[in-house]
Each structure stands twice: as C-alpha cells, then as structure tokens.
Amino acid sequence: MRRARTVAIVGAGPAGLWAGLRLAEAGAAVTVFDHMASPARKLLLAGRGGLNLTHSEAREPFLARYGTARAALGPAIDAFPPSALRAFADELGETTFVGSSGRVFPTRFKASPLVRAWLGRLAAAGATLRMRHRFAGFGSDGALVMDGPDGRTTVAADAVLLALGGASWPRMGSDGGWVALLEAAGIVVAPLVPSNMGVEIAWSAGFTDRFGGAPLKRITLACGGRSVAGEAMITTHGLEGSAVYGLSAAIRGALATGAAASLVVDLKPDLPANTIAARLATARSGDSLSNTLKKRIGLAPQAVALLRESAGRDLPRDPEALAALVRGAPLALKGVRPLERAISTAGGIRFEAITPDFELLTRPGLFVAGEMLDWDAPTGGYLLQATFATAEAAARGMAVRLGLSLPARRVRGW
C-alpha cells in the first residue's frame, strides 16, 4: 500500500485552513500547527464587524487594487476569483450577498458559523489540528522545528506550507515572529510595515474632547498624488476609516521622504468650488461662519472644526478662499498608527524569491501563502480574496509535487 503523502501547514488562519482542506480532501495526511489555543482567531475577530469576504468589483479594477503586486497575484486570483470564495461559503451553509458598497458578506454577518462548518470539513477529511505549537525555524536537515507544550520537536513532512500572517493584531496570533527565523535561513523578507492603518495628526487642545469619534462622511482624501473617496472618523490620535486606509501606501511613501507630509481633505467633492463660493456669498450678515457653512453647504460641526484645524483656527472670510479650503483642507501628518494597531501588514517574502506555485526557490518543498507575502491591498474584501487565492495556488503546487490531484471545483468567471 502506498504511504500517504504528509503535509505540514504552519498557521491556522484562512490561508492555512484552506490549503489544509484542499490537500486533505486530495488524500494527503495533513497536520495544521498554530501557536494560539484555537484556530482562525483573527478571522473570528474580523467577523464581529460583518466579515467582508470579498468584493463584487469587475476584474480590472479589482486586480488594480493590488498595485505593484498585481502581476504576481493576478494569475492566482484569476484561478480562484471572488465567485469561488462565495461558492465555498455557500458550501458551508453560509450564503452571501452584495452590499450597497459592492462588498460581499455572509447573510448572517458572522464568521463563527462559517469557521465551525469549515473545521468540521477539515476533521471529516482527516486533517489534524495541533494548537499551541510555535514555529521555531528549521533544523540542520531543513525539517520544521516546532515549540509545543511538550517541548521542542522536529516535524518531517513531504511538503510544508507556511501561512503565518503578517504582524498586525499580534494578540490574535499574527506577531511577525517568523521574520527573523526566515532571514536566518537566508530567505529575503521585505520589512513589515502597517497597512490599512490610521494616521496621526496633532489636533489642537480640546478638539477631540468634543469631536473624537465623529464621522466625516462622503469625503475625498488625497496624499502623494492619489485620492480616495469614502469616509473617515476623528480619533484621539488622528483619523481612521476607509478613505484613510485606501491611501496607506501613498501615506507611507510621503512620510518616508522625510519632508513635511499632508493629508488633504475634500469635504464636498461633489460640489464645484465656484458653486460653494456662490452659496457662501449669499450668507446673511448676522450669521457666523459656522452657521453659514452649515446652512449653505451642509457641513457638520466636526467638518467645520476640521477646517479650523487646517487653517489655524481662523477661517478665511472671503467666499472663494473659504470654498478652496472646503475642497482641500491640508492636515499635517505626524505619522501612522503602529503596526500592532493596523488592520493588515505590507511587506513580507518577496515574490522574486518564490515560483509561480508559491514555492521558495531556495527551499524546494517549502511553500508560502497569505499575508506573509509582500503585497498590499485596501480593505473591502481584497485582503481575504488574495489570502484564499494564494493558498489555493500553493495547494495546487504542493499537490503537483506530491503526485496528488486536488478535487475539482467549479469556478465561474468574473
């Protein structure tokens, strides 16, 4: 009887669990290790906010979201597009729907039912989960070294997948501890930096006492020649929100120059500046500027206060100058929120170090997938989609290496 091919997967997040399921159902003896006490911790936490699985955007704009990593990620996402991820959720009994923003969510807005069904599928396929086992590097023979409850052990397997995540949300398991271990093994890793993170702004005294937590709706933010429409929220430290997150790379680039960097806020992107100026010019003589901005162009109190933060408290009285500020209020950037406070991580294993099947060129039989790769994407479903797609590509590469055939999946086009 032919010996079952063995697979070791390190990381029980979406990438590791997906690749583990695919290979277990292909007949491999799969063991998934993770240093946390239970699997999918970060996914479950994300699910408390609705679990944005993917996005309904058309192929070209979807793939453009990955910036310079598009060439490396595009084939994997084409082979496992959003329809495939939605089909998997359906198989687990979690139907999905497209929200008004184009984002895709489970109908029940939760991750826990999906994860429970997923783990049930893994168990039925014969996969083993070994929790509280931390990746500790490689032995002299290249085998995995793991630190577990019973001490340090060596794990031999026919193929290995590392799916260790980035370094954001360390309390959920992604702490970036693998970077030094891989660098010690001669594997090139781009520095991990925060992505989809808030920015830090030096608000004036008392500003956040009144406006902390207040939203800025239907705005456009710009930095480094890029602009993103969306929403933001005023925080004690600065700004958070979808429009901020979409500018992550541009903000990091602007700050990296060492020169003064600004985030420019357009509070009325749908109103031409001359229209705003004309409306402001009709203000009654007795109205304050705050009332004028509220009555004539509908600015909320927090938006008016933000204009004062940008202008240095005193707003221009001239309608045209005030209109220009409404359409482009610069806010000096102090920096970005730290890595452990970010939603995701940019940086990681460089694509030139791996094959198209996500196998490390210098270590045949060792594959990588998910957020530990050097790619960046905004929130909106793009993070999970690429995580699943790279895991599927790695699983296919591992199956070829092991002489296995992955179960066929019906994948619709975009």
N, C-alpha and C positions, 0 to 999 in steps of 0.2 A: 504494500500500500504506500502511495506517495505521501511523504511528510507534508503536513500543512505548512504553507509559507507563513513566516511570522513577521508581524509588523508592530513596531513600537511607535506610538504617537505621543509627543510631549506637549501638553496643552489641551485642556478640556473646555475650550471656548468654541465658538461656531466653526472655525476652520478645522480644528482637531476632531470635533464630533462629526462633522460632515464627511471628512475623509475617512474617519474610522468606520462610519456606517457603510460607505460605498465599498470599502475593501473587505469588511466583514461579510457583506452580502455577496461578495465575489468569491468567498471561501477562504480568505486569509484568517489566520489566528491573530486577532488584533488586541493589543493592550494599550489603553489610553492612560497616561500618567498626568497628574496635576498636583501642584503643591498646596492647593486650597483643600478645604474639607469637603467641598461639594462642587459639582461641575457647573459651568455656564453662569458664574456669578455676575460677571459684567453684563451679560445679555439679560439676565433676570432683572438687574437694576435698571437697565435701559428700558425694559418693558413696562416699568411703572409709569413711564410717560407716554405709553401707547405702542411702543415697539414699531418704529418706522423701518420696515423690512427692505424696501427698495423704492424705485420711482417709476412712474409711467411715461417719463420723457422719451421722445424719439431717440433713435440710436446715435445720430451725430452729436446733438447737444449733450446727450448722456455721456458718451465717451470723452467729449471735450472737458468734462468736469475733472478728469484725472491729469490734466496738464501735460507735463513732460513725460509722465509715466504711461500715457495713452498707448504708445507703440508696444510696450511690454504687456500691459494689461488687456488691451483690446481683443486679442485672439482668445484669451481665457473667458472674457465676458461674452464674446460672441458665441462661444461654445456652451456657456451657462448664463443666458440672459435673464432679465427680470421675470419673464414668463416661467422659467424653470424654478426659480425660487418660490414664486407664487404657487406653482404646481406642488412643490414639496410641502408647503404649508397646508394646502388642500388635502394632501395625502394623510397628514397628521390630524385631520379633522378641524383645522383652523382656516376657514375661508377668509379671503382677503377682499379689500375694497380700495378704490382710489379716492383719496380725499380731495377737497377743493383745491389744494395746493399741488396736486399731482402725486403726492406721496402715497405709498401703499402701506396699509396697516392690516393686522388681523381684525376680524369683525369684533372680537371681544376685547381688543385693545390691551391684551396681556401677553406676556412671554411665558408665564408659568405653565399653562395648558400645553403649549407647543413643546416646551422643553420636556415635560413629563412624557408626552407621546413619543418624542424623539429618543429619549433614553430607553423607553420600552422597546422601540425598534432595534436599538443597539443591543440590548440584552437578548432579544429574540434571535438576533443574528450571531450571537455567541461572543460578542466583544466583552472585554473585561475592563472595568474602571479601577484604577489604583490611585486613590487620593492620598494627600499628604506626602507626595513624593516630588522632591525638587530636583530639577536638572542641575548637575554639578560639573558638567563638562564631558570630556572624552578620556578613555583610558589609553594606554600606550598602543593598544591594538585597534584603536578607533571606536571601540564599543562605548555605548552610553554609560555614564556614571550618574547614579541617582542617589540622593539622600532621602531616606524614608524613616518611618517610625522605628524600624529595626536596625538602623544604621546605614552605612554606605554600601551600595550594591552595584554590580555591573550588569547591564542588560544587553544581551546579544539578540540581534534580530536581522532578518534578511533585508529589510528596508526600514528606514526611520524617517518620520516626519516631525519637524519642529514647527509648532504653531503656538509660539509663546507670547504673542501680542506685542504691544508697544510698552509705554511706560506711564500712561495716564491711568487714573483711578487705581493706584497701587493696592489699595485695601481690597479691591476686587480680584487681585491676582496678577495684573499686568504691571510689574515693577521694573522692567528693563534689566533685571539682574543677569540676563543671558548675554548682554553685550560684551562684557569683559571676558566671559568664557569663550565666546566665538572669536574675539580678537586674539586671545591667547592661542587659539587653534589656527591662526593665520587667515581667518575669514574677514573680508573687508566689510566694515559696517559704517554707514554714514551716521553722524551724530544724531541722536534722537532729540527732537525739538517739539514744542507744543503746537498743536493744530486744533482748529475749531475752539479757540480759546478767547477769553475776554481780554480787553485791553485796559491798561492802567492810565488814568487821567488825573491830574492834580486839581480836583474840584475845590472851589473856594469854601471857606468855613461856613457851615450851616446848610450848604446846598443839598447834601444827601440826607440830612435830618428831615428835610421836607419832601425831597423828591426821590430818595432811594427806593427802588422797586417800581418806579413809574415807567410805563412803556412809551416808546416813541414809535408810532405806527405809520405805515405806508411812507417810509423814508427811503432815501438812497444814500449810501456811504461810499466814499472814494478814498483811495490811497494808492500811491505808486502807479498812477495811470490806469487803474482798474476801478470799476464801480459795481456795486451790488445793491439791488433793491430788496427791501424786506422790512424787518422790524428790529428794534433793539430795546434793551432795558437798562435804565440807570442803576448802577450798583455803587456800593461804598468805594470800590476801587476804580471804577470807570464805566465801561459799557460791556454788555454781553448781548447775545442774540444772533439770529440767523444772518442778518446783514453783516455783522462783525465777523462771524465765522467764515463767511464766504470770501473774506479778504485776508485770511490767515497768511497765505504765502506772501502777498503783497506787503502786509504789515511787517512780517519778519524781515523781508528784503529791505524795506525803508529804514527800519531800525538798525539793521546790520551795517549800513553805510557809516554810522557814527554821526551823521548830520542830524539836525533837528527834523523830526518827522511829525506829520499831522494826519489826522483823520478828518475828512471834510464831510459835513452833514448837510444834506439837502432835505429840508423839512417839507417842501412842497414840490416834489419832482414833476407833478402833473400840471403845474401852473407856470406859464412863462413869466420871466422876471418882469416884463413890462406890464403884464396883467396884474401881478401882485402890486407893483408900484402904483398903478392906476387906482386900485382898490384902496390902498393905504392913503392915497392923496385925498380921498373923499371923507376922511375921518372928521368927526366933529371936533371943534376947537377945545372942548372941555374934556375930551376922552384922554385917558393915559395911553401910553404906548402899548401897555399890556392889554388894555381893553380893545384898542384898535386892532392889534394883531389877532385877538380872539374873535372880534366881531367881523372884521373884513376878510380875513383869510382862514379863520377857524383853527388857529394854533392853540393847543392845550397849554395850561400853565407851565408844565415841565418843559415844553418846547420853547416857550418864551424865556424861561430861566436858562436854558441851554444857550440861547442866543447871547444872553448877558455873560455867560461863562466864556464864550468865544470872543466877545467884543471887549471884555474887561469891565463888565458891569454896565457902563453907559452905552445905550443903543443909539445909533445914528438917527437923527430926526428927519433927514432927507428921505423921501419915499423910495427913490431909486437906490440909494446906498443901503437902506434897510431891506429892500427887496433882494439885493445882491447877497446880503448876509443870510437871509432866509434860504436862498438857493445854494449857499455854500458857506457854511459856518465852520471854520477850521478849529480843531481841538488838538492841542499839543499832546503828543503821546509820550508818556514816561517809559512805557514798556508793555509787556504782555503778562498775563497771569502765568504762574509757574506750571511746569509740566504736569505735576500731580493734580492740578485743578483743571486741566484741559479735557476736552471730550475725547480727543484722539491724538495720535502721535504721527509726525512726519519723520523721515529718516529711517534707517534700518539697513538690511542687507541689500547691497546694490545689485541691480538687475544684470550688470555685466559679469557678476560672479556666479550666475545660475544659467541653466539651459532653458529652452522654451517649456520644458516639462517641470520647471522649478526644482531641478536637482543641482546641488552645488558642484561646480566644475572640479573643484579640488578634492571633493569627497564623494565619489560615486556611491549611490545608495542612500545618501542623506538629502532629504527634500525639505523645502521650507514653504510656508504659506501664510497668508493673512497679513495682519498689521505690522509684523516684524520685517516686512519688505519695505523698501524705500519708495513709498508712494504717498500721496496726499490727496484728499478729497473732502469736499464740504459735506455737512450734514444734509439729510434729505433722502437717505436710503442708499447713497453711493458707497458708504463705508461697508455696510453689511454685504452689499452686492459683490463688491470686489473681494471681500473675505471669502465668501462662498465660492466664487469663480476660481480664485487661486487654489483653494482647497480641492476643487473638482479637477483642476488641471494637474495638481500634484498627485492626486489619487490615480489619475489615468497614467501618469508617468511611472508611478510605483507598480501599477498593475502590469504594465508592459515589462518592467524589469523582472517581475516575479512570475511572468508567464500566466497571468490571470486575465479574465475578461470581466470587466465591470458590467453589472446588469444594465441593459439598455434603458434609456429614459427618453420619453417623448418630449422634445423641446420645440416649442413654437418659435417662430421668428419674432422680431421686434414689433 
